[in-house]
Amino acid sequence: MNTSKSHVAFLLVSSMLLVALGGCGADGGTPTPSAGTSTSLAPSPTASSTFSYSDGLDDRGYWIGVTAKDHVTLPTYTGIEIPASAHAVTDEAVQAQIDSLVENFTTTQNVTDRAVVDGDTVNIDYVGSIGGVPFEGGNTNLAGTEVTIGTTQYIDNFLQQLIGHMPGDTFDVNVTFPDDYGQDDLNGKAAVFVTTINYIVETVTPTVDDAFVATNLAPTYGWTTVDEMKAGVRADLDKVAVQNYLFDYLEENATISSVPDSMLQYQINAMVAYYQGYANSYNVTLEEFLAQQVGYASVAELITANAETNETTAKDSLLVQAVAESEGITASVDDVADYFTNEIHVSDYSQFETNYGLPYLKQVALTQKVVNFLRAQAVLL
């Protein structure tokens, strides 16, 4: 369940989520590395084809060859006081999460018995012509296309002219291409699109009652009533807020003298492999994908722009291992199973193990065990 931003940032593919967020929002600047951070790290030439999420991790979920306490001076982490304001959950937040859950169960239906209104999503076909001559790219070829009035961007007032028409209607839509449209044969030209409305697409949101919860949410979350769902969502939001506070506390009060190069290199290799996977799916080179879809001119630019994000992720992992070392916390296969049952609400994690490897899943479980330990020792005000 997606309960909001969680500071357990490197749990189960979350490092990749951070990479995605950092990549899409990068400003191209060059972050200043923290003390002890290597500035010469580069992706392994074969990282995209050989990277595994379990690289560099042992059977306890620890980083191989890394003693975190050599790099970290931890603050007092037992008895952390968490003010009520830091984990207060509003009714609005609970409802937003419920709405997000219910959205997974929405369906659509094709409506043909009413006129189109502003804001509707409609399926249409059209044939465009200028001076009575059809032009290339101005025809749906009867394949149908869905547009949303007021949201989808079409030239001039094309979509507004659909309002008031019924499904099944065929009529002319008259528009004028902008002078700077970008095609010499269309710039500034008046065009006519013979348009047919096939149907209106309406979203059907289910009624959220006890029957809905018992049928759709009980198998995953165990809730059988609306009241149980609200209580469960509230508890999950509170849990995430507490976790975030604990991580913020560690980050703000611990002293990290250095971050092992191997951990930073791991983040770089993971990031490169992530984007390489997308490039492969588009059947283009990594450099082509970065330039066309992400806005980076090279892999080196990608690495530079995301250096701070990768370092933060590595530091979070280092902090977790430092606490684990201090408390003798390790992760077993049973801990992995418990993690998936209690946190992900799935009993069969075999596909995750295939994709990420057992050592990585143990690090995920280790992180959760450390969070649980800190939470059990904390004082909620």
C-alpha positions as CSV (number, residue, x, y, z in Angstrom):
1,M,0.0,0.0,0.0
2,N,1.4,3.4,-1.0
3,T,1.1,5.4,2.2
4,S,3.2,8.4,1.4
5,K,6.8,9.2,1.2
6,S,8.8,6.8,3.4
7,H,12.3,7.5,4.6
8,V,13.1,3.8,4.3
9,A,14.2,4.9,1.0
10,F,16.2,2.0,-0.1
11,L,13.7,-0.7,0.7
12,L,12.6,-2.9,-2.2
13,V,13.4,-1.1,-5.4
14,S,13.0,2.3,-3.7
15,S,16.6,3.3,-4.6
16,M,15.3,3.1,-8.1
17,L,12.4,5.2,-7.3
18,L,14.7,7.8,-5.9
19,V,16.8,7.6,-9.1
20,A,13.7,8.2,-11.2
21,L,12.6,11.1,-9.1
22,G,16.0,12.6,-9.0
23,G,16.5,12.1,-12.7
24,C,13.2,13.7,-13.7
25,G,13.7,16.7,-11.5
26,A,17.5,17.2,-11.9
27,D,18.6,20.7,-12.5
28,G,21.9,19.8,-14.1
29,G,23.9,21.4,-11.3
30,T,27.0,19.7,-9.8
31,P,26.5,18.9,-6.1
32,T,29.4,19.3,-3.8
33,P,30.4,16.0,-2.4
34,S,30.5,15.5,1.4
35,A,33.8,14.8,3.2
36,G,35.0,11.4,2.5
37,T,33.0,11.0,-0.7
38,S,35.0,10.0,-3.8
39,T,34.5,12.2,-6.8
40,S,36.1,9.8,-9.3
41,L,33.5,7.1,-9.3
42,A,32.2,6.0,-12.7
43,P,29.8,3.3,-13.8
44,S,31.2,-0.1,-14.4
45,P,31.5,-0.6,-18.2
46,T,29.3,-3.7,-17.9
47,A,27.0,-2.4,-15.1
48,S,23.9,-2.4,-17.3
49,S,24.3,-6.1,-18.2
50,T,25.8,-7.6,-15.1
51,F,24.3,-5.5,-12.2
52,S,22.4,-7.3,-9.5
53,Y,20.6,-5.7,-6.6
54,S,22.3,-8.2,-4.4
55,D,25.8,-7.2,-5.5
56,G,28.0,-6.6,-2.5
57,L,25.6,-7.9,0.2
58,D,26.1,-10.8,2.5
59,D,23.6,-13.4,3.9
60,R,22.8,-11.1,6.8
61,G,21.8,-8.2,4.7
62,Y,25.1,-6.3,5.5
63,W,27.4,-4.7,3.0
64,I,30.4,-7.0,2.4
65,G,33.7,-5.5,3.6
66,V,32.0,-2.6,5.3
67,T,31.9,-2.0,9.1
68,A,29.5,0.9,9.3
69,K,30.6,2.0,12.7
70,D,34.0,2.8,11.3
71,H,32.2,5.5,9.2
72,V,29.4,6.6,11.5
73,T,29.2,8.0,15.0
74,L,25.6,7.4,16.1
75,P,23.7,9.6,18.5
76,T,21.7,8.2,21.3
77,Y,19.0,6.4,19.4
78,T,17.0,4.7,22.2
79,G,14.2,6.7,23.9
80,I,13.9,9.2,21.0
81,E,10.9,11.5,21.8
82,I,8.5,11.9,18.9
83,P,6.2,14.9,19.3
84,A,2.5,14.3,18.5
85,S,2.6,16.8,15.7
86,A,5.2,14.7,13.9
87,H,2.9,11.7,13.5
88,A,-0.6,13.2,13.7
89,V,-2.8,11.8,10.9
90,T,-5.7,13.9,9.7
91,D,-9.0,12.7,8.4
92,E,-8.2,14.2,5.1
93,A,-5.0,12.2,4.8
94,V,-6.9,9.0,5.6
95,Q,-9.5,9.8,3.0
96,A,-6.9,10.6,0.4
97,Q,-5.3,7.1,1.0
98,I,-8.7,5.4,0.8
99,D,-9.4,7.2,-2.5
100,S,-6.1,6.1,-3.8
101,L,-6.9,2.5,-2.9
102,V,-10.4,2.6,-4.4
103,E,-8.9,4.0,-7.6
104,N,-7.4,0.6,-8.3
105,F,-11.0,-0.8,-8.5
106,T,-12.5,1.9,-10.8
107,T,-13.8,0.8,-14.2
108,T,-15.0,2.5,-17.3
109,Q,-18.1,2.2,-19.4
110,N,-18.9,3.5,-22.8
111,V,-21.9,5.8,-22.8
112,T,-24.0,6.6,-25.9
113,D,-27.2,8.0,-24.6
114,R,-26.3,11.6,-23.6
115,A,-24.7,14.7,-25.1
116,V,-21.0,15.5,-24.6
117,V,-20.3,18.1,-21.8
118,D,-17.1,20.0,-20.9
119,G,-14.6,17.7,-19.1
120,D,-15.8,14.5,-20.8
121,T,-13.5,11.9,-22.1
122,V,-14.7,10.9,-25.6
123,N,-13.6,8.5,-28.3
124,I,-13.6,10.1,-31.7
125,D,-12.6,9.6,-35.3
126,Y,-11.8,12.4,-37.7
127,V,-10.5,13.2,-41.2
128,G,-8.8,16.5,-41.6
129,S,-8.6,18.5,-44.8
130,I,-7.4,21.9,-46.0
131,G,-9.2,23.3,-49.0
132,G,-11.0,20.0,-49.4
133,V,-7.7,18.1,-49.6
134,P,-6.9,15.6,-46.8
135,F,-3.5,16.1,-45.3
136,E,-1.0,13.6,-43.8
137,G,-1.4,13.0,-40.1
138,G,-4.9,14.5,-39.9
139,N,-6.8,11.1,-40.0
140,T,-7.4,8.6,-37.2
141,N,-8.0,5.9,-39.9
142,L,-11.1,4.7,-38.0
143,A,-8.9,3.5,-35.2
144,G,-10.5,5.9,-32.6
145,T,-8.7,8.1,-30.3
146,E,-9.6,9.2,-26.7
147,V,-9.5,12.9,-25.8
148,T,-10.6,14.7,-22.7
149,I,-12.1,18.1,-23.2
150,G,-10.3,20.7,-21.2
151,T,-7.2,18.5,-20.7
152,T,-6.0,17.0,-23.9
153,Q,-4.2,19.6,-26.0
154,Y,-5.6,20.0,-29.5
155,I,-5.2,22.9,-31.9
156,D,-7.5,26.0,-31.6
157,N,-10.9,25.1,-30.0
158,F,-11.2,21.7,-31.6
159,L,-12.3,19.8,-28.5
160,Q,-14.7,22.5,-27.3
161,Q,-16.7,22.0,-30.6
162,L,-17.5,18.5,-29.5
163,I,-19.7,19.8,-26.6
164,G,-23.4,19.3,-27.1
165,H,-23.1,16.6,-29.7
166,M,-24.3,13.0,-29.2
167,P,-22.4,9.8,-29.7
168,G,-23.0,8.8,-33.3
169,D,-23.0,12.4,-34.6
170,T,-20.8,13.2,-37.5
171,F,-20.1,16.9,-38.1
172,D,-17.4,19.4,-39.2
173,V,-15.0,20.9,-36.7
174,N,-13.4,24.1,-38.0
175,V,-10.0,25.2,-36.7
176,T,-7.0,27.3,-37.7
177,F,-3.5,26.0,-37.3
178,P,-1.2,28.4,-35.4
179,D,1.2,30.4,-37.6
180,D,4.1,28.7,-35.8
181,Y,2.7,25.2,-35.8
182,G,6.0,23.9,-37.3
183,Q,4.8,22.5,-40.6
184,D,5.0,24.8,-43.6
185,D,2.0,23.2,-45.3
186,L,-0.2,23.7,-42.1
187,N,1.1,26.9,-40.5
188,G,-1.8,29.4,-40.3
189,K,-4.1,27.3,-42.4
190,A,-7.8,26.9,-41.9
191,A,-8.8,23.2,-41.7
192,V,-11.9,21.2,-41.5
193,F,-12.1,17.9,-39.5
194,V,-15.0,15.7,-40.3
195,T,-15.5,14.2,-36.9
196,T,-17.5,11.3,-35.5
197,I,-18.2,10.9,-31.8
198,N,-18.1,7.1,-31.1
199,Y,-18.9,7.2,-27.4
200,I,-18.3,8.9,-24.1
201,V,-16.0,7.2,-21.6
202,E,-17.3,7.4,-18.1
203,T,-15.3,6.3,-15.0
204,V,-17.3,4.2,-12.6
205,T,-16.2,4.5,-8.9
206,P,-17.4,1.7,-6.7
207,T,-19.4,2.4,-3.6
208,V,-17.2,1.9,-0.6
209,D,-19.2,0.0,2.0
210,D,-18.5,-3.0,4.2
211,A,-19.3,-5.4,1.3
212,F,-16.7,-3.7,-1.0
213,V,-14.1,-3.8,1.7
214,A,-14.7,-7.5,2.6
215,T,-14.7,-8.5,-1.1
216,N,-11.8,-6.5,-2.4
217,L,-9.5,-5.5,0.5
218,A,-9.8,-8.4,3.0
219,P,-7.6,-10.8,1.0
220,T,-4.7,-8.3,1.0
221,Y,-5.1,-6.2,4.2
222,G,-7.5,-8.3,6.3
223,W,-10.0,-5.5,6.6
224,T,-13.7,-6.6,6.4
225,T,-15.5,-3.3,7.3
226,V,-15.2,0.4,6.4
227,D,-14.3,1.1,10.0
228,E,-11.5,-1.5,10.0
229,M,-10.2,0.0,6.7
230,K,-10.1,3.5,8.1
231,A,-8.3,2.4,11.3
232,G,-5.8,0.3,9.3
233,V,-5.0,3.2,6.9
234,R,-4.6,5.6,9.8
235,A,-2.3,3.2,11.6
236,D,-0.2,2.8,8.4
237,L,0.1,6.5,7.9
238,D,1.1,6.9,11.6
239,K,3.7,4.2,11.2
240,V,5.2,5.9,8.1
241,A,5.3,9.3,9.8
242,V,7.1,7.7,12.8
243,Q,9.6,6.0,10.5
244,N,10.3,9.2,8.7
245,Y,10.9,11.1,12.0
246,L,13.3,8.4,13.2
247,F,15.3,8.6,10.0
248,D,15.4,12.4,10.1
249,Y,16.6,12.1,13.7
250,L,19.5,9.8,12.7
251,E,20.4,11.9,9.7
252,E,20.5,15.1,11.6
253,N,22.3,13.8,14.7
254,A,24.7,11.2,13.4
255,T,28.1,12.1,12.1
256,I,29.2,10.3,8.9
257,S,32.9,10.8,8.4
258,S,32.9,9.0,5.0
259,V,30.9,6.8,2.7
260,P,32.6,3.6,1.3
261,D,33.3,3.9,-2.4
262,S,31.8,0.5,-2.9
263,M,28.4,1.7,-1.6
264,L,28.5,4.8,-3.8
265,Q,29.5,2.7,-6.8
266,Y,26.6,0.4,-6.1
267,Q,24.2,3.3,-6.3
268,I,25.7,4.5,-9.6
269,N,25.6,1.0,-11.1
270,A,22.0,0.6,-10.0
271,M,21.1,3.9,-11.6
272,V,22.8,3.1,-14.9
273,A,21.2,-0.4,-15.0
274,Y,17.8,1.1,-14.3
275,Y,18.0,3.5,-17.2
276,Q,19.6,0.9,-19.4
277,G,16.5,-1.3,-18.8
278,Y,14.3,1.4,-20.1
279,A,16.6,2.1,-23.1
280,N,16.4,-1.6,-24.0
281,S,12.6,-1.5,-23.9
282,Y,12.7,1.4,-26.3
283,N,15.2,-0.4,-28.5
284,V,17.6,2.6,-28.3
285,T,21.1,3.1,-26.8
286,L,21.4,4.3,-23.2
287,E,22.7,7.7,-24.4
288,E,19.8,8.1,-26.9
289,F,17.3,7.3,-24.1
290,L,18.9,9.7,-21.7
291,A,18.9,12.5,-24.3
292,Q,15.4,11.9,-25.6
293,Q,13.5,10.9,-22.5
294,V,15.4,12.2,-19.4
295,G,17.2,15.3,-20.6
296,Y,20.8,14.3,-20.0
297,A,23.5,14.5,-22.7
298,S,25.6,11.6,-21.4
299,V,25.9,9.0,-18.7
300,A,28.5,11.2,-17.0
301,E,25.9,14.0,-16.8
302,L,23.3,11.6,-15.3
303,I,25.8,10.6,-12.6
304,T,26.8,14.2,-11.8
305,A,23.2,15.4,-11.6
306,N,22.2,12.5,-9.3
307,A,25.3,12.4,-7.1
308,E,23.5,14.0,-4.1
309,T,20.6,11.6,-4.3
310,N,22.8,8.6,-4.6
311,E,25.0,9.7,-1.7
312,T,21.9,10.2,0.5
313,T,20.7,6.7,-0.3
314,A,24.0,5.3,0.6
315,K,24.2,7.2,3.8
316,D,20.7,6.0,4.9
317,S,21.9,2.4,4.3
318,L,25.1,3.1,6.2
319,L,23.1,4.4,9.2
320,V,20.8,1.4,9.2
321,Q,23.8,-1.0,9.2
322,A,25.5,1.0,12.0
323,V,22.5,0.5,14.3
324,A,22.2,-3.1,13.3
325,E,25.9,-3.7,14.1
326,S,25.5,-1.9,17.5
327,E,22.4,-4.0,18.4
328,G,23.5,-7.3,16.8
329,I,20.5,-7.2,14.4
330,T,20.7,-9.5,11.3
331,A,18.2,-10.7,8.8
332,S,17.2,-14.3,8.1
333,V,15.0,-16.0,5.5
334,D,12.2,-16.0,8.1
335,D,12.6,-12.2,8.5
336,V,12.2,-11.8,4.8
337,A,9.0,-13.8,4.9
338,D,7.8,-11.7,7.8
339,Y,8.6,-8.5,5.9
340,F,6.6,-9.5,2.9
341,T,3.7,-10.8,4.9
342,N,3.4,-7.8,7.2
343,E,4.6,-4.9,5.1
344,I,3.9,-5.9,1.5
345,H,0.9,-8.2,2.2
346,V,2.1,-11.0,0.0
347,S,3.0,-14.5,1.0
348,D,4.8,-15.6,-2.1
349,Y,7.9,-13.5,-2.7
350,S,9.7,-15.9,-5.0
351,Q,9.4,-13.5,-8.0
352,F,11.0,-10.8,-5.9
353,E,13.8,-13.1,-5.0
354,T,14.3,-14.0,-8.7
355,N,14.4,-10.3,-9.6
356,Y,16.5,-8.9,-6.7
357,G,18.3,-11.8,-5.1
358,L,18.0,-13.0,-1.5
359,P,20.8,-10.9,-0.1
360,Y,19.0,-7.7,-1.2
361,L,15.7,-8.9,0.3
362,K,17.6,-9.6,3.5
363,Q,18.8,-6.0,3.5
364,V,15.2,-4.9,3.0
365,A,14.2,-7.0,6.0
366,L,17.2,-5.8,8.0
367,T,16.1,-2.2,7.5
368,Q,12.6,-3.0,8.6
369,K,13.9,-4.7,11.7
370,V,16.1,-1.7,12.6
371,V,13.1,0.6,12.1
372,N,11.0,-1.7,14.3
373,F,13.7,-1.6,16.9
374,L,13.9,2.2,16.9
375,R,10.2,2.5,17.0
376,A,9.8,0.1,19.9
377,Q,12.4,2.2,21.9
378,A,10.9,5.6,20.9
379,V,8.6,7.7,23.1
380,L,5.5,8.9,21.4
381,L,4.4,12.2,22.9
